[in-house]
Amino acid sequence: MMHNSKDKAGVLLVNLGTPDAPTAPAIRRYLREFLSDTRVVEIPRAVWLPVLYGFILPFRPKKLAHAYASVWSERGSPLLAVSKQQAQQLQTLLGADVPVALGMTYGNPSVASALAELKQKGATRIVVLPLYPQYSGTTTASVFDAIARVLARERHIPELRTINDYHAQPAYIEALAASVRAYRQTHGASEHLLMSFHSIPQRYVNQGDPYDAQCKKTAALLAEALQLKPEEWSISFQSRLGREPWLQPYTDVVLPQYAAKGIKTLDVICPGFSADCLETLEEVAIRYREDFLAAGGEGFRYIPALNADDAHIRMMQSLVQSAL
């Protein structure tokens, strides 16, 4: 496709979002926006909103405040701090002529502010890169919905190139494999590698969401890259909410089962998270570690997300340049 000399490309990086502070009021604002999204919770509003406003928002933020505080740092939210670093490093690789802006589907900085930043810098072609390796309607599609809501108010909308997923990209798989090798070279190898992905309701997959298949493809490719035997790795799903069936096996259920089977040392990696956040740093690295050790395990190590690793950013650069 030919473009005139006035065309300028930009990049919009998008992740889920985070509360502005590890406090109940900030968490309540964030959850209200997040759990009001019909992509995230596909339950009739007449049924869901009384639950959200009557049970979840009055009580859950107080419970989550301690969890968020346990992973908060001087840089603030780990997800936001890492996402900013990713955007900065990608900007360095792409050069000043291709502006990079960061937006969050929920919370700050918003998708609207990121699009406004790119517009102010003259971007007329925008590559949208949701930082979700595996596509799901609950995450990736919500990004596109957020963009559409912003652009619905614009007279002159930019040309958009969207990257739906990168679950099987060779550079992504190799970056994951390299991170496991480097971690094990420093800390030694455990008996088993568990790949834990964020779960979604099974109903969504039954209705056509490709997330489950893409997670399993990522896991199989990573195991192949690491030359693991079938008994040396497995896949599970974490972070479920509510009573309906979600993707299984559940991470918190299989951990004590591994200990009962005699697996004493376990490494856990979360290949569905591009940046460490509450679900990896508190749920996996703290709570799941405690559960495994309490069940009789002797060693539990969380292998960090790719975060701002050079190989990860170079992979993003490759995705963006291919889209352009």
C-alpha positions in Angstrom: 0.0 0.0 0.0 1.4 3.4 -1.0 1.2 6.4 1.4 1.9 10.0 0.7 4.8 11.8 2.4 2.5 13.3 5.0 1.6 9.9 6.4 3.2 9.1 9.8 3.0 5.9 11.6 2.5 5.5 15.4 2.2 2.6 17.8 -0.5 2.1 20.4 0.5 -0.4 23.1 -2.4 -1.6 25.3 -2.6 -3.6 28.5 -5.4 -4.4 30.8 -4.9 -1.7 33.5 -4.4 -1.3 37.2 -5.7 0.7 40.1 -4.1 4.1 40.7 -3.2 3.1 44.2 -3.3 0.1 46.5 -6.3 1.4 48.4 -9.9 0.3 48.6 -11.3 3.4 46.9 -8.9 3.2 44.0 -9.4 -0.5 43.6 -13.2 0.0 43.7 -13.0 2.6 40.9 -10.9 0.2 38.8 -13.1 -2.8 39.4 -16.2 -0.9 38.6 -14.9 -0.1 35.2 -13.3 -3.5 34.6 -16.2 -5.6 35.7 -18.8 -3.4 34.0 -17.4 -4.4 30.6 -19.8 -6.8 28.8 -16.8 -8.4 27.1 -15.4 -9.4 30.5 -18.6 -10.5 32.2 -21.2 -11.9 29.7 -24.1 -12.0 32.1 -27.4 -10.1 31.5 -27.0 -6.7 33.2 -30.2 -7.1 35.2 -28.6 -10.2 36.8 -25.0 -9.0 37.0 -25.2 -5.3 38.1 -27.0 -6.1 41.4 -24.2 -8.6 42.2 -21.5 -6.2 41.2 -22.9 -3.2 43.2 -24.4 -5.2 46.0 -21.7 -7.7 46.8 -18.4 -7.3 44.9 -17.8 -3.5 45.0 -18.7 -3.0 48.6 -16.4 -5.8 49.9 -13.8 -7.1 47.4 -11.7 -3.9 47.2 -11.0 -4.1 50.9 -9.8 -7.7 50.5 -7.7 -6.8 47.5 -6.0 -3.8 49.1 -3.6 -5.9 51.1 -2.8 -8.0 48.0 -2.0 -4.9 45.9 0.0 -3.4 48.7 2.2 -6.5 48.8 3.4 -6.0 45.2 3.4 -2.2 45.0 6.8 -0.6 44.8 8.3 2.9 44.7 7.5 2.9 41.0 3.9 2.2 41.8 1.9 -0.6 40.2 4.2 -3.3 38.8 2.1 -3.6 35.7 2.1 0.1 34.9 5.8 0.4 35.7 6.8 -2.4 33.4 4.4 -1.3 30.7 6.0 2.2 30.7 9.4 0.6 30.4 8.3 -1.6 27.5 6.9 1.5 25.7 10.1 3.5 26.3 12.4 0.7 25.0 10.2 0.0 22.0 10.3 3.8 21.3 14.1 3.6 21.3 14.2 0.7 18.9 11.7 2.2 16.5 13.2 5.7 16.6 11.7 9.1 17.1 9.9 9.1 13.8 7.5 6.4 15.0 5.9 7.6 18.2 4.8 5.0 20.8 2.0 5.6 23.3 0.8 3.4 26.1 -2.9 3.0 27.0 -4.8 0.8 29.4 -8.2 -0.6 28.7 -9.3 0.3 32.3 -7.7 2.9 34.5 -4.8 5.2 33.6 -3.3 6.1 31.2 -6.4 5.6 29.2 -6.7 4.5 25.6 -8.2 7.9 24.9 -5.2 9.7 26.2 -2.8 7.5 24.3 -4.7 8.1 21.0 -4.7 11.8 21.7 -1.0 11.6 22.2 -0.4 9.9 18.9 -2.7 12.4 17.2 -0.8 15.3 18.7 2.4 13.8 17.3 0.9 13.6 13.8 0.3 9.8 13.5 -2.1 9.1 10.7 -1.4 5.3 10.7 -1.5 3.4 14.0 -0.4 -0.1 14.7 -2.4 -1.4 17.7 -0.5 -4.0 19.7 -2.5 -5.4 22.6 0.0 -7.0 25.0 -1.9 -10.3 25.2 0.0 -13.1 23.5 -3.2 -15.2 23.2 -6.4 -13.7 21.8 -9.5 -13.6 23.9 -12.7 -11.6 23.6 -12.3 -10.7 27.3 -9.0 -8.9 26.7 -8.0 -8.3 23.1 -11.5 -7.5 21.8 -12.0 -5.1 24.7 -9.0 -3.2 23.4 -10.7 -2.8 20.0 -14.0 -1.8 21.7 -12.2 0.9 23.7 -10.5 2.3 20.6 -13.8 2.3 18.7 -15.5 4.3 21.5 -12.8 6.9 21.3 -12.8 7.1 17.5 -16.6 7.3 17.3 -16.2 10.9 18.5 -13.6 11.8 15.8 -14.2 13.4 12.5 -11.0 12.1 10.9 -10.0 8.7 12.1 -6.5 7.3 11.6 -5.7 4.1 9.6 -5.5 1.2 12.0 -3.5 -2.0 11.7 -4.3 -4.4 14.5 -2.3 -7.3 15.8 -4.7 -9.8 17.3 -2.2 -12.2 18.9 1.3 -13.5 18.8 0.9 -16.8 20.6 2.9 -18.9 18.2 5.4 -16.2 17.0 8.9 -17.9 16.9 10.5 -14.8 18.5 8.0 -14.9 21.3 8.5 -18.6 22.0 12.2 -18.3 21.9 12.1 -15.3 24.3 10.1 -17.4 26.7 12.5 -20.4 26.3 15.5 -18.2 26.8 14.0 -16.8 30.0 13.5 -20.3 31.4 17.0 -21.4 30.4 18.5 -18.4 32.0 16.5 -18.8 35.2 17.4 -22.5 35.5 21.1 -21.8 34.7 21.2 -19.5 37.7 18.9 -21.3 40.1 19.0 -24.9 38.9 16.2 -26.9 37.3 13.2 -28.2 39.2 11.5 -31.5 38.6 8.5 -30.0 36.8 7.6 -26.9 34.8 4.0 -25.7 35.2 2.7 -23.2 32.6 -0.1 -21.3 34.3 -2.4 -19.1 32.1 -5.2 -16.8 33.2 -8.5 -18.7 32.9 -11.7 -17.6 31.3 -15.2 -19.1 31.5 -15.5 -22.4 29.6 -18.7 -21.0 28.2 -16.8 -18.4 26.2 -14.6 -21.0 24.6 -17.7 -23.1 23.7 -19.0 -20.1 21.9 -15.9 -19.7 19.8 -13.2 -17.9 21.8 -9.8 -19.2 20.5 -8.1 -18.5 23.8 -7.9 -22.1 25.1 -6.4 -23.5 21.9 -3.9 -20.7 21.7 -2.7 -21.2 25.2 -2.2 -24.9 24.6 -0.3 -24.1 21.4 2.0 -21.7 23.2 2.6 -24.3 25.9 3.4 -27.0 23.5 5.8 -24.8 21.5 7.6 -23.7 24.6 7.9 -27.3 25.8 9.3 -28.3 22.4 11.8 -25.4 22.4 13.0 -26.5 25.9 13.1 -30.1 24.7 11.0 -31.2 27.7 9.6 -34.7 28.0 5.8 -35.0 28.5 6.1 -35.7 32.2 8.3 -32.7 32.7 5.7 -30.0 32.0 2.0 -29.3 32.2 -0.5 -26.5 31.7 -3.1 -25.1 34.1 -5.4 -22.0 34.5 -5.5 -19.5 37.3 -7.5 -16.5 38.6 -11.0 -17.8 38.1 -14.0 -15.9 39.6 -17.5 -17.1 40.4 -19.1 -20.5 40.4 -19.5 -21.4 36.7 -16.9 -23.7 35.1 -13.7 -22.0 33.8 -10.9 -23.4 31.8 -9.3 -26.3 33.6 -7.2 -27.8 35.2 -7.2 -25.0 37.9 -3.7 -24.1 39.0 -4.7 -23.9 42.7 -6.2 -27.4 42.5 -3.3 -29.1 40.7 -0.5 -27.7 43.0 -1.4 -29.9 46.0 -1.9 -32.8 43.6 1.7 -32.5 42.4 3.0 -32.5 45.9 0.9 -35.6 46.7 2.4 -37.3 43.7 5.9 -36.8 45.1 6.9 -33.8 43.0 8.9 -31.8 45.5 10.3 -28.9 43.3 8.3 -26.9 40.9 9.0 -24.0 38.5 6.0 -21.9 37.4 5.9 -19.6 34.4 2.9 -17.5 33.2 3.2 -17.2 29.4 0.0 -15.3 29.0 1.2 -12.3 30.9 3.5 -9.9 29.1 4.2 -8.0 32.3 4.3 -9.1 35.9 1.2 -7.9 37.9 -1.0 -8.9 40.8 -1.9 -12.2 39.3 1.7 -13.3 38.9 3.5 -11.6 41.8 0.9 -12.1 44.5 -1.4 -14.9 43.4 1.3 -17.2 41.9 4.6 -16.2 43.5 3.2 -15.7 47.0 -0.1 -17.5 47.6 0.5 -20.5 45.3 3.9 -21.0 46.7 2.5 -21.1 50.2 -0.1 -23.6 49.0 2.4 -25.9 47.4 4.8 -25.9 50.4 1.9 -26.5 52.8 0.9 -29.5 50.7 4.3 -31.1 51.1 6.3 -29.4 48.3 9.9 -28.4 49.1 10.7 -25.9 46.4 8.5 -23.5 44.4 10.0 -20.8 42.0 8.1 -18.4 39.9 9.9 -17.5 36.6 9.3 -13.8 35.9 7.3 -12.6 32.9 9.3 -11.3 29.9 8.6 -7.8 31.1 11.1 -5.4 29.4 13.6 -8.1 28.5 15.5 -7.2 25.3 14.3 -10.2 23.4 10.7 -9.3 24.3 11.0 -5.8 23.1 12.7 -6.9 19.9 9.8 -9.2 19.2 7.4 -6.3 19.6 9.5 -4.3 17.2 9.3 -7.1 14.7 5.5 -7.4 15.0 5.1 -3.6 14.6 7.4 -3.4 11.6 5.6 -6.3 9.9 2.3 -4.6 10.4 3.7 -1.4 8.9 
